[in-house]
Amino acid sequence: MKKSNKISYLQYVSSGLALVASGHVVAQANYPSKPIRMVIALAPGGGVDSSGRLLGQKFSDAWGQQVLADNRPGAGGTIAAEIVARAAPDGHTLLMTSMGHAITPAVYKLSFDAVKDFAPVSLFVQSANVLSVHPSLPVKNVKELVAFSKARPNEVLFSSSGNGSGQHLVLEMFNRMTGTQMVHVPYKGTAPSILDLVAGRVSVSAASTISTMPHVRAGRLRALAVTGAKRSPSSPDLPTISEAGAPGVALDQWYGLFAPAGTPKDVLAKLYGEVYKTANDAAVKERFATMGLDPVASKPEEFAAYVQKEVAKWGKLVREAGIKAN
């Protein structure tokens, strides 16, 4: 995605000019004409919230219109998504959400279509979670975790932020790909799932870098690998799960920006252009790196195709594993 960003932005500007020539109403010059409501699918303080608020500030600085952050957490992000799905498609109501958006269609009974009812604007952040264990578990790497768990089926407990979360799915995938039978213990959020891991009430988790690494550095947890398809810039010495002994296991967390379906393409282009500038800002890159986040930008068509693949990929796993909402 990254290699084509400069070309894609120019293409989008050109497509906006083409709309003028064809007689269509082009909203780009007048957009935004009023404050923008940024509906954020998770609670304040997390990565999705921080990313949404940062983008909102950049939009406001660039266009002189206030961007109002509206956190609507709950039900795997579906509360926020429903608000935006039903909003006017004029670019003044936006959704900042996580990869949960691609998981919820298989977990929840939705009143909206997670693909058809949205106009993807851009992927904004990618990150890998960290597979970690409590120090009392006698394993130093992924291969040892596999061997230990196989020898003790249904005894090793792993925590997650909830049924159907990315933390849950990557370890369900781990079980399936390695033949282990670790037992899932869902929590209502990442923080309590990590607290119980640190306390030793569960033994394994695969939570975000920002939630995990402070405990690793303090010796309260042992990091084994990152969950992404490639190593994390913030923890380059940690191997991926796949290269460390569980081939094929990979999950990249992501955050992205959506608008309601039917939002004019030139408005999407203007939004994407500002996301692109933000993702390539050196100060933003440095700030995000401390949190284990990698800012990126992908034009709307690329993000739309990516979301559809994610819906299919994780939906298959959810159905096969029989995962239900909490």
DAKA-V494097 format. One record per backbone hydrogen bond with DSSP energy under -0.5 kcal/mol. CO is the residue of the C=O (numbers start at 0). NH is the residue of the N-H. E is the energy in kcal/mol with one decimal. If there is no record, write none. Layout:
# DAKA-V494097
CO_NH_E + CO_NH_E
This chain:
# DAKA-V494097
0_3_-1.0 + 1_4_-1.6 + 3_7_-3.0 + 4_8_-2.3 + 5_9_-1.8 + 6_10_-2.4 + 7_11_-2.1 + 8_12_-2.2 + 9_13_-2.5 + 10_14_-2.3 + 11_15_-1.8 + 12_16_-1.7 + 13_17_-2.0 + 14_18_-1.5 + 15_19_-1.2 + 16_20_-1.9 + 17_21_-1.6 + 18_23_-1.9 + 19_22_-1.5 + 23_25_-0.6 + 24_26_-0.6 + 26_29_-0.7 + 26_30_-1.3 + 27_30_-0.6 + 35_37_-0.7 + 35_67_-3.2 + 36_38_-0.8 + 36_93_-2.9 + 37_39_-0.6 + 37_69_-3.0 + 38_95_-2.8 + 39_71_-2.9 + 40_73_-0.5 + 42_45_-1.1 + 45_49_-2.6 + 46_50_-2.4 + 47_51_-2.6 + 48_52_-2.6 + 49_53_-2.1 + 50_54_-2.4 + 51_55_-2.5 + 52_56_-2.2 + 53_57_-2.1 + 54_58_-2.8 + 55_59_-2.4 + 56_60_-2.6 + 57_61_-2.1 + 58_62_-2.4 + 59_63_-2.3 + 65_35_-2.3 + 65_67_-0.5 + 66_68_-0.7 + 67_37_-2.7 + 69_39_-2.0 + 71_79_-0.7 + 73_76_-1.5 + 73_78_-1.1 + 74_77_-1.6 + 76_80_-2.0 + 77_81_-2.3 + 78_82_-1.5 + 79_83_-1.8 + 80_84_-2.6 + 81_85_-1.5 + 83_86_-1.2 + 87_89_-2.0 + 88_263_-0.6 + 91_36_-3.0 + 92_259_-0.6 + 93_38_-3.1 + 94_96_-0.6 + 94_257_-2.6 + 95_40_-2.5 + 96_255_-2.3 + 97_100_-2.1 + 98_101_-1.6 + 98_102_-0.7 + 99_102_-0.6 + 99_103_-2.6 + 102_105_-1.6 + 102_106_-0.7 + 103_106_-0.8 + 103_107_-3.1 + 106_324_-0.7 + 107_109_-0.9 + 111_113_-0.6 + 112_116_-1.9 + 114_117_-1.2 + 116_260_-1.6 + 117_119_-0.6 + 118_258_-2.0 + 121_256_-2.6 + 122_297_-0.6 + 123_295_-2.6 + 124_254_-2.1 + 125_293_-2.4 + 126_252_-2.4 + 128_130_-0.5 + 128_226_-2.6 + 129_131_-0.6 + 129_206_-0.8 + 130_223_-3.2 + 130_224_-1.3 + 131_204_-2.0 + 132_221_-2.8 + 133_136_-2.4 + 136_138_-2.5 + 140_144_-1.8 + 141_145_-2.4 + 142_146_-2.3 + 143_147_-2.7 + 144_148_-2.5 + 145_149_-2.5 + 146_150_-1.6 + 148_151_-0.9 + 149_152_-0.6 + 151_154_-1.7 + 151_155_-0.8 + 155_182_-3.0 + 156_202_-2.1 + 156_203_-1.7 + 157_184_-2.8 + 158_205_-0.5 + 159_186_-1.5 + 160_188_-1.1 + 161_164_-2.0 + 164_168_-2.8 + 165_169_-2.3 + 166_170_-0.9 + 167_171_-1.8 + 168_172_-2.7 + 169_173_-1.7 + 170_174_-2.2 + 171_175_-2.2 + 172_176_-2.7 + 173_177_-2.1 + 174_178_-1.8 + 174_179_-0.6 + 180_153_-1.7 + 182_157_-3.0 + 184_159_-1.3 + 186_188_-1.2 + 188_192_-1.1 + 189_193_-2.3 + 190_194_-2.3 + 191_195_-1.9 + 192_196_-1.1 + 193_197_-2.9 + 194_198_-1.9 + 195_199_-0.6 + 195_200_-2.1 + 195_201_-1.1 + 196_199_-0.9 + 202_133_-1.9 + 203_158_-2.4 + 204_131_-2.6 + 206_129_-3.5 + 207_211_-1.9 + 208_212_-2.7 + 211_214_-1.0 + 211_215_-1.5 + 212_216_-2.9 + 213_217_-1.3 + 214_219_-2.3 + 214_220_-1.2 + 215_218_-1.4 + 219_134_-0.6 + 220_222_-0.5 + 221_132_-2.4 + 224_130_-2.7 + 225_240_-2.0 + 226_250_-3.1 + 231_234_-1.1 + 232_235_-0.6 + 234_237_-1.8 + 238_225_-2.5 + 239_243_-1.6 + 240_244_-0.6 + 240_245_-2.0 + 241_244_-0.8 + 243_142_-0.7 + 245_248_-1.8 + 247_249_-0.7 + 248_241_-0.6 + 250_128_-0.6 + 250_252_-0.6 + 252_126_-2.3 + 253_98_-1.0 + 254_123_-2.7 + 254_124_-1.9 + 255_96_-2.2 + 256_120_-2.8 + 256_121_-1.4 + 257_94_-2.8 + 258_118_-3.6 + 259_262_-1.5 + 263_266_-0.5 + 263_267_-2.0 + 264_268_-2.3 + 265_269_-1.8 + 266_270_-2.4 + 267_271_-2.9 + 268_272_-2.4 + 269_273_-1.5 + 270_274_-2.1 + 271_275_-2.9 + 272_276_-1.9 + 273_277_-2.2 + 274_278_-2.9 + 275_279_-1.3 + 277_280_-1.5 + 280_284_-2.5 + 281_285_-2.3 + 282_286_-2.3 + 283_287_-2.8 + 284_288_-2.0 + 285_289_-1.1 + 287_290_-1.5 + 287_292_-2.5 + 288_291_-1.3 + 290_209_-0.7 + 292_294_-0.6 + 293_125_-2.0 + 298_301_-0.6 + 298_302_-2.4 + 299_303_-2.6 + 300_304_-2.1 + 301_305_-2.2 + 302_306_-2.7 + 303_307_-2.0 + 304_308_-1.9 + 305_309_-2.2 + 306_310_-2.7 + 307_311_-2.0 + 308_312_-2.7 + 309_313_-2.6 + 310_314_-1.7 + 311_315_-1.7 + 312_316_-1.3 + 313_317_-2.7 + 314_318_-2.4 + 315_319_-2.4 + 316_320_-2.4 + 317_321_-0.8 + 317_322_-2.1 + 318_321_-0.6
